[in-house]
Amino acid sequence: MTDIPSNQTSLPAEKDRHGVLFALVAMLLTAMAAGMGWGIRGQYGHESGAMIAGVLAALTLVMLFVPWTSSLRAARAAAMMTVAIGIGGSMTYGQTVGLTHDHELIGNWEALRWGMVGLFIKGGIWIGFGGVFLGMGLGGKRYRPLEMALLIPALLGLMFLGIWLINTPFDPANKILPRVYFSDHWYFEPDRELKPRREIWGGMLLALSSLAAYVRLVRGDKLAGRMALVGFIAGGLGFSGGQCVQAYHAWNPEVFTTGALSAYADYFKYFNWWNMMETTFGLIWGGIMALGLWFNRRLIAIDDVSDEVTISPPWEVVLCVTHLVLLLTAEFLRLPRGSTLIYLIVYIEFGLVMSMLPLIGIVGGRFWPYLMVLPVVAAPVVGKTLRHLTYSTEYVSQTIGWLMIVEVPMALMLCIAAWLICKSLKKQPGKSFAAIALLSTTWLFFDLNAMFFEGALPWEEWTGRTANQLIFGVCTISLTLAALVCGLRRSRPNVPEERAETK
């Protein structure tokens, strides 16, 4: 792996001899992290589920690209990308996917093309937010809590403006839909009774474009501006490319039964093609994100940003507890329809709203970045796992479920976060933080998903979940080995003195 010494502001030319090999390794590992995370996301859904892929990919990128930066700086960059990947979960996309493979639309090339355009745009927006915030964390510009407190509401206002401009009118009762619309439409199925969904992608696109313009033109953050474009391309190709897998199966089922791939028909019959689409989506966007960061690696700042902490510990605790209460209440508490607390659902309905408190805490605090990538991301995931296995299916008893699914994992995540915070005060390098956090989150989410899948081990009788579980197992082992190798490396590269002194 290519390392950057702590007193360098960019990667020196002497250390680029194996740059292409490093790029390939980074693409492969980040693709595995995002592919596994996005495939697991399918069981948990929307903003909180998307953060699984966000945290795994972000930790992998930080571990590889900024190994010798400070632990706090690395944690901030990883946490910012993690939060940002969740923002796009507000968009509806199920019916957009349906345009490309629904039984009634098989053979309709116009619907297929239109659906793929919609998936490219929505996927680009989703991962574009992750790209720009990753760039903000690594680009050398210091973003402060007050700036975030003003920026996110401004983006939220622009989002509603964009919804009004692009995603209206919306009156399905009278068959009036927006001019540019990517969900169920009577244009493709004029004789069917449809239930079109309200889209917000136009508002999200305006917010993302405005954010990219702000960081590049106002703040002069070249890396963030470029990574916004990289993320958009990665997400666009990822979503449309992943759906090509599922659509091809829907359009050509005979290939997998009596055609060219019939020799493997006994295995293909167990494939969950929707989950394969999600996993492929993650694989593609993860690989492209790593490649884009590699091409822009000389814009990664190391010493230009201080480890300044501007939020006191008591306020960090208040912000974190407030966020968790709002998040978990909106996710899990069943409120009567007439209750005024029903409006808490807004906190998770729009990803920009849910991101504001975490981003304020991440850019200004010392504890928030570590808490975000470990217990905060895990909290809704363990809750949804418990709900599925204990309350929906009764696969495990409530006593065992609360202990093994919630209490033990959350205690471990909190202890690891506290330990990493203490290590950061002793000048822990970023690669060590990222390796430990990557090991912890990889195995946590793999184990939770395995429980959600009720095992689905390849040596047992195959089910519709076995193939994906096998893929996740390979990704978990690979990420584990990468984290151990990177985390155990102690030597720093020898950099010529004249370059080491260059700012």
PEFENQUI-V58768 format. One record per pair of residues at least 4 apart in sequence whose ideal C-beta (glycine too) atoms are under 7 Angstrom apart, sorted by sequence separation. I is the first residue (numbers start at 1). J is the second residue. D is the distance in Angstrom with one decimal. If there is no record, write none. Layout:
[[I	J	D] [I	J	D]]
This chain:
[[4	8	5.3] [8	12	6.3] [11	15	5.8] [18	22	5.7] [19	23	6.2] [20	24	6.6] [21	25	6.5] [22	26	6.1] [23	27	6.2] [24	28	6.4] [25	29	6.2] [26	30	5.9] [27	31	5.9] [28	32	6.6] [29	33	6.4] [30	34	6.1] [31	35	5.6] [32	36	6.1] [33	37	6.1] [34	38	5.8] [35	39	6.2] [36	40	6.3] [37	41	6.2] [44	48	6.4] [45	49	4.6] [46	50	6.9] [47	51	6.9] [50	54	6.1] [51	55	5.9] [52	56	6.6] [53	57	5.9] [54	58	5.8] [55	59	6.1] [56	60	6.5] [57	61	6.3] [58	62	6.2] [59	63	6.1] [60	64	6.4] [61	65	5.7] [62	66	5.7] [63	67	6.6] [69	73	4.7] [70	74	6.9] [71	75	6.1] [72	76	6.3] [73	77	6.7] [74	78	6.3] [75	79	5.9] [76	80	6.2] [77	81	6.7] [78	82	6.2] [79	83	6.5] [80	84	6.2] [81	85	6.3] [93	97	6.1] [94	98	6.4] [95	99	7.0] [97	101	6.9] [98	102	4.4] [108	112	6.5] [109	113	6.2] [110	114	6.3] [111	115	6.0] [112	116	6.4] [113	117	6.5] [114	118	6.5] [115	119	6.3] [116	120	6.3] [117	121	6.6] [118	122	6.1] [119	123	5.6] [120	124	6.0] [121	125	6.5] [122	126	6.3] [123	127	6.4] [124	128	5.4] [127	131	6.3] [128	132	6.5] [129	133	6.4] [130	134	6.2] [131	135	6.4] [132	136	6.4] [133	137	6.5] [134	138	6.4] [135	139	5.1] [143	147	5.5] [145	149	6.1] [146	150	6.5] [147	151	5.7] [148	152	6.0] [150	154	6.3] [151	155	6.3] [152	156	6.3] [153	157	6.5] [154	158	6.5] [155	159	6.3] [156	160	6.9] [157	161	6.4] [158	162	6.2] [159	163	6.5] [160	164	6.5] [161	165	6.2] [162	166	5.6] [163	167	4.6] [164	168	5.6] [177	181	4.7] [181	185	5.8] [186	190	5.1] [200	204	5.9] [201	205	6.1] [202	206	6.6] [203	207	6.4] [204	208	6.2] [205	209	6.2] [206	210	6.2] [207	211	6.3] [208	212	6.4] [209	213	6.4] [210	214	6.2] [211	215	6.5] [212	216	6.1] [213	217	5.4] [214	218	4.9] [215	219	5.0] [221	225	6.2] [222	226	6.2] [223	227	6.0] [224	228	6.5] [226	230	6.3] [227	231	5.9] [228	232	6.5] [229	233	6.4] [230	234	6.0] [231	235	6.1] [232	236	6.0] [233	237	6.1] [234	238	5.8] [235	239	6.1] [236	240	6.4] [237	241	5.2] [238	242	5.9] [239	243	6.5] [240	244	6.8] [243	247	5.6] [244	248	5.9] [245	249	6.9] [246	250	6.4] [247	251	6.0] [248	252	5.8] [249	253	6.4] [253	257	6.3] [254	258	5.4] [255	259	3.9] [258	262	5.2] [264	268	5.7] [265	269	6.3] [272	276	6.5] [273	277	6.5] [274	278	6.7] [275	279	6.2] [276	280	6.2] [277	281	6.3] [278	282	6.8] [279	283	6.4] [280	284	6.3] [281	285	6.5] [282	286	5.7] [283	287	6.5] [284	288	6.3] [285	289	6.0] [286	290	6.6] [287	291	6.4] [288	292	6.1] [289	293	6.4] [290	294	6.3] [291	295	6.5] [292	296	6.5] [293	297	6.5] [301	305	5.9] [311	315	5.1] [313	317	6.5] [314	318	6.5] [315	319	6.3] [316	320	6.2] [317	321	6.1] [318	322	6.1] [319	323	6.3] [320	324	6.4] [321	325	6.2] [322	326	6.3] [323	327	5.9] [324	328	5.8] [325	329	5.9] [326	330	6.2] [327	331	6.2] [328	332	5.7] [329	333	4.7] [335	339	4.6] [345	349	5.8] [346	350	6.8] [351	355	6.0] [355	359	5.5] [356	360	6.4] [357	361	6.4] [358	362	5.9] [359	363	6.4] [360	364	6.3] [361	365	4.7] [367	371	5.6] [368	372	5.8] [369	373	6.7] [370	374	6.2] [371	375	5.8] [372	376	4.8] [373	377	6.2] [374	378	6.6] [375	379	6.2] [378	382	5.7] [379	383	6.4] [380	384	6.2] [381	385	6.4] [382	386	6.3] [383	387	6.4] [384	388	6.3] [385	389	6.1] [386	390	5.3] [387	391	5.1] [388	392	5.0] [389	393	6.1] [390	394	6.8] [396	400	5.0] [397	401	6.4] [398	402	6.1] [399	403	6.5] [400	404	5.6] [401	405	5.1] [402	406	5.2] [403	407	5.2] [404	408	5.8] [405	409	6.8] [406	410	5.9] [407	411	6.1] [408	412	6.4] [409	413	6.3] [410	414	6.2] [411	415	6.2] [412	416	6.2] [413	417	6.3] [414	418	6.4] [415	419	6.3] [416	420	6.3] [417	421	6.4] [418	422	6.6] [419	423	6.3] [420	424	6.3] [424	428	5.3] [428	432	5.2] [430	434	5.9] [431	435	6.0] [432	436	6.4] [433	437	6.0] [434	438	5.8] [435	439	6.4] [436	440	6.4] [437	441	6.1] [438	442	5.8] [439	443	6.5] [440	444	6.1] [441	445	6.1] [442	446	6.1] [443	447	6.0] [444	448	6.3] [445	449	6.1] [446	450	6.3] [447	451	6.6] [448	452	6.3] [449	453	6.1] [462	466	4.4] [465	469	5.7] [466	470	6.3] [467	471	6.8] [468	472	6.2] [469	473	6.3] [470	474	6.8] [471	475	6.4] [472	476	6.1] [473	477	6.5] [474	478	6.3] [475	479	6.1] [476	480	6.2] [477	481	6.5] [478	482	6.3] [479	483	6.1] [480	484	6.4] [481	485	6.2] [482	486	6.1] [483	487	5.5] [484	488	5.9] [485	489	6.8] [495	499	5.6] [496	500	6.8] [497	501	6.4] [498	502	7.0] [11	16	6.4] [44	49	3.4] [69	74	5.4] [136	141	7.0] [143	148	6.5] [163	168	6.8] [171	176	4.0] [172	177	6.9] [189	194	6.4] [214	219	6.6] [216	221	6.3] [254	259	5.1] [255	260	5.7] [256	261	5.2] [257	262	6.0] [271	276	6.0] [311	316	5.4] [337	342	6.6] [371	376	5.3] [372	377	6.6] [387	392	6.1] [388	393	6.2] [396	401	4.6] [402	407	6.0] [403	408	6.3] [423	428	4.0] [428	433	5.8] [450	455	6.5] [455	460	6.3] [495	500	4.7] [99	105	6.3] [105	111	4.6] [215	221	4.4] [216	222	6.9] [255	261	5.6] [335	341	5.1] [347	353	5.9] [348	354	5.6] [362	368	5.0] [389	395	4.4] [390	396	5.8] [4	11	5.6] [136	143	5.9] [169	176	5.3] [170	177	6.4] [249	256	6.4] [261	268	6.7] [335	342	4.9] [346	353	6.4] [347	354	5.8] [361	368	3.4] [362	369	5.2] [389	396	5.2] [456	463	5.7] [41	49	4.0] [44	52	6.9] [66	74	5.8] [170	178	6.3] [177	185	6.3] [186	194	6.3] [216	224	6.8] [257	265	5.3] [390	398	5.3] [458	466	5.8] [2	11	6.7] [41	50	5.5] [169	178	6.7] [215	224	4.1] [216	225	3.1] [256	265	6.3] [424	433	6.9] [456	465	4.0] [168	178	6.1] [184	194	4.4] [215	225	5.8] [358	368	7.0] [362	372	6.1] [456	466	4.8] [41	52	5.3] [167	178	5.3] [175	186	5.7] [184	195	6.8] [185	196	6.8] [390	401	3.7] [40	52	5.4] [41	53	5.6] [62	74	4.7] [99	111	4.8] [100	112	5.0] [166	178	6.7] [184	196	5.0] [256	268	4.4] [389	401	5.9] [453	465	4.3] [457	469	7.0] [458	470	5.0] [2	15	5.4] [183	196	5.4] [212	225	5.8] [420	433	5.6] [456	469	4.2] [166	180	6.5] [183	197	4.9] [330	344	4.8] [358	372	5.7] [37	52	4.5] [38	53	4.3] [62	77	5.6] [99	114	6.1] [100	115	3.9] [329	344	5.4] [330	345	5.2] [386	401	5.3] [2	18	6.9] [37	53	3.0] [62	78	4.8] [99	115	3.1] [100	116	6.2] [183	199	6.1] [212	228	3.9] [386	402	6.8] [389	405	6.7] [420	436	6.4] [453	469	5.6] [2	19	6.9] [182	199	6.6] [330	347	4.6] [331	348	6.2] [420	437	6.8] [181	199	6.5] [326	344	6.4] [330	348	4.5] [34	53	5.0] [37	56	4.2] [59	78	5.2] [96	115	5.7] [177	196	6.0] [386	405	4.7] [450	469	6.7] [2	22	4.8] [36	56	6.6] [37	57	6.5] [58	78	4.1] [327	347	6.6] [385	405	5.3] [386	406	5.5] [416	436	6.9] [1	22	6.4] [178	199	6.9] [326	347	4.6] [327	348	6.6] [34	56	6.7] [96	118	4.3] [97	119	6.9] [33	56	4.0] [34	57	4.2] [55	78	6.9] [58	81	3.9] [96	119	5.7] [382	405	5.7] [449	472	6.5] [33	57	4.7] [58	82	5.3] [172	196	4.7] [249	273	5.1] [382	406	5.1] [416	440	5.2] [96	122	6.5] [446	472	5.9] [30	57	5.5] [33	60	4.4] [54	81	5.8] [55	82	4.4] [246	273	4.5] [327	354	6.8] [382	409	5.5] [413	440	6.9] [54	82	4.2] [170	198	5.5] [246	274	6.3] [382	410	6.2] [93	122	5.3] [30	60	5.0] [246	276	6.5] [446	476	4.6] [29	60	5.4] [30	61	5.9] [51	82	5.3] [54	85	3.0] [91	122	5.4] [245	276	5.6] [246	277	4.1] [378	409	6.5] [379	410	6.9] [413	444	6.9] [53	85	6.3] [54	86	6.4] [167	199	5.0] [245	277	5.6] [378	410	6.5] [167	200	5.9] [443	476	6.8] [51	85	6.0] [91	125	6.9] [243	277	5.4] [323	357	4.4] [442	476	5.6] [29	64	7.0] [50	85	5.1] [51	86	4.5] [167	202	4.5] [242	277	4.5] [245	280	5.1] [322	357	6.4] [323	358	6.0] [375	410	6.0] [378	413	5.0] [409	444	5.9] [50	86	4.9] [166	202	2.6] [167	203	6.4] [242	278	6.7] [88	125	5.5] [163	200	5.2] [165	202	6.6] [442	479	4.9] [26	64	5.0] [48	86	6.6] [50	88	6.8] [88	126	3.0] [242	280	3.8] [319	357	5.4] [375	413	4.2] [442	480	6.6] [47	86	3.9] [50	89	4.8] [163	202	6.0] [241	280	6.6] [242	281	3.4] [374	413	4.4] [375	414	4.9] [162	202	4.7] [163	203	3.7] [88	129	6.0] [162	203	3.5] [319	360	6.6] [320	361	6.5] [438	479	6.2] [439	480	6.3] [47	89	3.6] [87	129	4.5] [239	281	5.4] [242	284	6.4] [319	361	4.7] [374	416	5.8] [375	417	5.9] [46	89	3.9] [47	90	6.8] [160	203	6.1] [162	205	6.4] [238	281	4.5] [241	284	4.9] [374	417	4.2] [85	129	6.9] [159	203	3.9] [162	206	3.2] [238	282	7.0] [439	483	4.8] [84	129	4.3] [85	130	4.1] [159	204	6.1] [161	206	6.5] [162	207	6.6] [316	361	5.9] [438	483	4.7] [84	130	4.7] [238	284	3.8] [371	417	5.4] [405	451	6.8] [159	206	6.7] [237	284	5.6] [238	285	3.4] [370	417	4.4] [158	206	5.2] [159	207	4.3] [320	368	6.5] [435	483	4.2] [81	130	5.1] [84	133	3.6] [158	207	4.9] [316	365	4.3] [331	380	5.3] [235	285	5.2] [311	361	6.6] [370	420	5.1] [234	285	4.1] [237	288	6.4] [316	367	4.9] [320	371	5.8] [328	379	6.4] [332	383	5.7] [370	421	5.2] [435	486	5.2] [436	487	6.5] [81	133	5.4] [155	207	4.4] [158	210	5.1] [316	368	5.7] [324	376	6.7] [328	380	6.8] [331	383	6.5] [435	487	2.9] [80	133	4.3] [81	134	4.1] [311	364	4.0] [327	380	6.4] [80	134	6.7] [234	288	3.7] [310	364	4.4] [311	365	4.4] [313	367	6.6] [367	421	5.9] [155	210	6.5] [233	288	6.4] [234	289	4.9] [309	364	6.9] [324	379	6.2] [328	383	6.6] [366	421	6.9] [431	486	5.4] [432	487	5.6] [80	136	6.2] [81	137	6.7] [155	211	5.9] [309	365	6.4] [431	487	6.5] [77	134	6.3] [80	137	4.4] [309	366	4.7] [230	288	7.0] [231	289	6.5] [234	292	6.8] [230	289	6.4] [395	454	6.3] [77	137	3.0] [76	137	5.5] [77	138	5.1] [4	66	6.5] [6	68	4.9] [230	292	3.1] [389	451	6.1] [1	64	6.2] [4	67	6.8] [5	68	5.6] [374	437	6.4] [385	448	4.9] [3	67	5.0] [4	68	5.3] [118	182	2.9] [373	437	5.5] [381	445	6.8] [388	452	6.1] [3	68	5.8] [227	292	6.5] [227	293	6.9] [374	440	6.5] [378	444	6.2] [382	448	6.5] [385	451	6.1] [374	441	6.9] [381	448	6.1] [385	452	5.6] [373	441	7.0] [227	296	6.9] [226	296	5.1] [66	138	6.5] [61	134	6.9] [223	296	5.8] [54	130	6.0] [58	134	6.6] [125	201	6.2] [223	299	4.0] [111	188	4.7] [222	299	5.3] [223	300	6.6] [141	219	5.3] [122	201	5.3] [125	204	4.8] [129	208	6.0] [132	211	5.8] [136	215	6.1] [108	188	6.5] [121	201	6.1] [125	205	5.5] [128	208	5.1] [132	212	5.7] [141	221	4.5] [139	221	4.6] [105	188	6.3] [125	208	5.6] [132	215	6.4] [139	222	6.8] [121	205	7.0] [139	223	3.4] [104	189	6.1] [136	221	6.4] [138	223	6.0] [139	224	5.0] [96	182	4.6] [98	184	7.0] [135	221	6.7] [96	183	5.9] [95	183	3.8] [135	223	4.3] [136	224	4.5] [95	184	4.7] [99	188	6.9] [135	224	3.3] [92	183	6.5] [135	226	6.8] [132	224	5.3] [135	227	3.4] [134	227	5.7] [135	228	6.9] [132	227	5.9] [131	227	4.1] [132	228	3.8] [131	228	5.4] [131	230	5.2] [132	231	6.5] [128	228	5.6] [131	231	2.1] [130	231	5.4] [95	197	5.8] [128	231	4.2] [131	234	7.0] [127	231	4.6] [128	232	3.9] [92	197	4.6] [92	199	6.1] [127	234	5.1] [128	235	6.0] [124	232	3.8] [127	235	2.8] [91	200	6.0] [124	233	6.9] [126	235	5.0] [90	200	6.3] [91	201	5.3] [124	235	4.6] [127	238	6.7] [123	235	3.9] [124	236	3.6] [91	204	6.1] [123	236	5.0] [121	236	6.9] [123	238	5.5] [88	204	6.7] [120	236	3.9] [123	239	2.7] [122	239	6.4] [123	240	6.6] [120	239	6.6] [119	239	4.3] [120	240	4.6] [119	240	4.6] [116	240	4.8] [119	243	5.6] [116	243	7.0] [112	247	6.8] [100	243	5.7] [106	250	6.3] [101	246	5.8] [106	251	5.7] [207	352	6.7] [97	243	5.9] [101	247	4.5] [100	247	4.4] [101	250	3.8] [123	281	7.0] [127	285	4.9] [131	289	6.5] [139	299	6.3] [140	301	2.7] [138	300	4.9] [139	301	6.1] [138	301	6.8] [142	305	5.5] [140	304	3.9] [140	305	5.6] [145	310	6.1] [144	310	6.5] [145	311	6.1] [279	468	6.2] [270	462	4.6] [272	464	4.5] [276	468	7.0] [279	471	6.0] [159	352	6.2] [270	463	6.3] [272	465	6.3] [275	468	4.8] [270	464	5.6] [156	352	4.8] [270	466	5.9] [271	467	5.3] [272	468	6.2] [155	352	5.7] [156	353	6.6] [270	467	6.2] [152	352	5.9] [152	355	6.4] [152	356	4.2] [152	359	6.5] [148	359	4.7] [149	360	5.6] [148	360	4.8] [145	360	4.7] [148	363	5.7] [145	363	5.9] [144	363	6.2] [145	364	3.7] [143	363	4.9] [144	364	6.4] [65	293	6.0] [53	282	5.4] [57	286	5.2] [61	290	6.3] [42	274	7.0] [57	289	6.7] [61	293	6.1] [65	297	6.5] [73	305	6.4] [42	275	5.2] [69	302	5.5] [66	300	6.3] [73	307	6.3] [65	300	6.2] [72	307	4.8] [39	275	5.8] [42	278	4.4] [66	302	6.9] [41	278	6.6] [70	307	5.5] [39	278	5.2] [38	278	5.2] [39	279	3.6] [38	279	6.4] [38	281	5.5] [39	282	6.3] [35	279	5.1] [38	282	2.9] [37	282	6.0] [35	282	3.9] [34	282	4.0] [35	283	3.6] [34	283	6.7] [34	285	5.8] [35	286	6.1] [31	283	4.6] [34	286	2.8] [33	286	5.9] [31	286	4.2] [30	286	4.3] [31	287	3.8] [30	287	6.3] [30	289	6.2] [90	349	6.7] [27	287	4.3] [30	290	3.8] [90	350	5.1] [90	351	4.6] [89	351	5.5] [27	290	4.6] [88	351	6.4] [26	290	4.3] [27	291	5.4] [87	351	3.5] [86	351	5.4] [87	352	5.9] [23	291	6.3] [26	294	6.0] [86	354	6.8] [87	355	5.7] [86	355	6.9] [23	294	4.4] [84	355	6.9] [83	355	5.0] [83	358	4.8] [83	359	5.9] [80	359	6.8] [80	362	5.7] [48	331	7.0] [79	362	4.7] [11	297	5.3] [76	362	5.6] [11	298	6.0] [76	363	6.8] [10	298	4.7] [83	372	6.7] [10	300	6.5] [79	369	4.2] [82	372	6.2] [82	373	5.8] [9	301	5.7] [9	302	5.4] [76	369	4.7] [79	372	4.1] [8	302	5.5] [9	303	5.5] [72	366	6.5] [75	369	3.6] [79	373	5.3] [9	304	6.0] [75	370	5.5] [78	373	5.5] [82	377	6.2] [6	302	6.8] [7	303	6.4] [72	369	6.7] [4	302	5.9] [75	373	6.6] [47	348	6.1] [47	351	4.9] [47	354	5.9] [59	373	6.8] [55	373	5.2] [55	377	5.2] [51	377	5.0] [52	381	6.5] [48	380	4.0] [48	381	6.7] [44	381	5.7] [44	384	5.2] [71	420	6.9] [71	423	6.5] [72	424	5.2] [71	424	3.9] [74	430	3.1] [78	434	6.8] [71	428	4.2] [73	430	6.5] [71	429	6.7] [75	433	5.9] [71	430	5.7] [74	433	5.5] [70	430	6.3] [74	434	5.7] [68	429	5.5] [69	430	4.3] [67	429	6.5] [68	430	6.8] [71	433	4.1] [67	430	6.1] [68	431	7.0] [66	430	5.3] [67	431	3.4] [62	430	6.2] [63	431	5.4] [63	434	3.6] [62	434	4.6] [63	435	5.7] [59	434	4.9] [63	438	6.2] [59	437	5.3] [60	438	6.3] [59	438	4.2] [59	441	6.8] [56	441	6.1] [55	441	5.5] [56	442	6.3] [52	445	5.4] [40	445	5.5] [43	449	6.2] [40	449	4.6] [43	452	5.0] [67	486	6.7] [63	486	5.3] [68	492	6.6] [39	468	5.6] [39	471	6.9] [40	472	6.8] [39	472	6.4] [36	472	5.0] [36	475	3.9] [35	475	6.4] [36	476	6.8] [32	475	4.1] [32	478	5.4] [33	479	6.0] [32	479	6.1] [29	478	6.8] [29	479	6.7] [29	482	5.3] [15	493	6.0] [14	496	6.6] [12	495	5.9] [1	486	6.2] [5	492	5.7] [8	495	6.9] [12	499	4.9] [5	493	6.2] [3	492	6.6] [3	493	5.0] [5	495	5.3] [8	500	6.8] [7	500	5.7] [9	503	6.0] [5	500	6.5]]
